[in-house]
Amino acid sequence: MSSDKVAVGAHADGNVVAHPPAEPADVGGMGVRKITDARAMRALAHPLRLALLEALAHAGTLTATQASELLGESPANCAFHLRTLAKYGYVVEAGGGRGRERPWRRAHTALQISSGQDDPAVAVAAEEVGQFWLDMVLDRARRALSMRGSWPADWHHNDLLGQTEHIVYVTQEEARQLGEQVQRLIRRYDERADHPGRRPAGAIPVEVLLLSYPLLHLSGWQPPAADEAAPG
């Protein structure tokens, strides 16, 4: 999810950008959904619902029973939250089965929630969901990185895994170009989400978390005074 972008399967920063990153690929006709309804946004602010969306991206389709086995939740709880996700258009029935044995799939390859909303109530909802998502993934990153000794041995010295930090000095245009280049690299693998059969042998899910922000205290930038920022 990206919150401008929050996105399951995309990127997040919570800021309005003049040049949004390139759209995720339209894989299998599922497309990208830009969410502008506050209730639909807040429906995502639940750990199990986000976990269900991730599980569906991993497995392709899941019944409530299968999701419960994968996530360690009860079938009834998974069924309830799958129905809630369906109510807001995030998942759809994949066909076949009944009750808790009917399979579900994601309705979209990515979800985009922008904090740049005309309606103040929707903007607040976008910020809330963005913060919820950020807290969740940062907590998961801390747990995963603290347990790197338990990773498969042949993944211990992989250049992609682990943590790194860089400060780069770029203009606004250079930052936009760099963001597009990074997104293109990552999205080379988009078509493997929701489609286990497209993954080569040995492929495992790796979360790539990209956070970038200006260090304003070093740049000398000062926020406008309250009386200057006030309209009129």
ABEGO torsion letter per residue (X at the ends): XBBOBBBBGBBBAGBBBABBBBBBBBBGGAEBBBBABAAAAAAABBAAAAAAAAAAAAAGBBBAAAAAAAAGBBAAAAAAAAAAAAAAGABBBAEEEBEAABBBBBABABBBBBABBABAAAAAAAAAAAAAAAAAAAAAAAAAAAAAAABBAAAAABAABEBBBBBBBBBAAAAAAAAAAAAAAAAAAAAABGBAAABBBGBBBBBBBBBBBBBAAAAGBBBBBAAAABBX
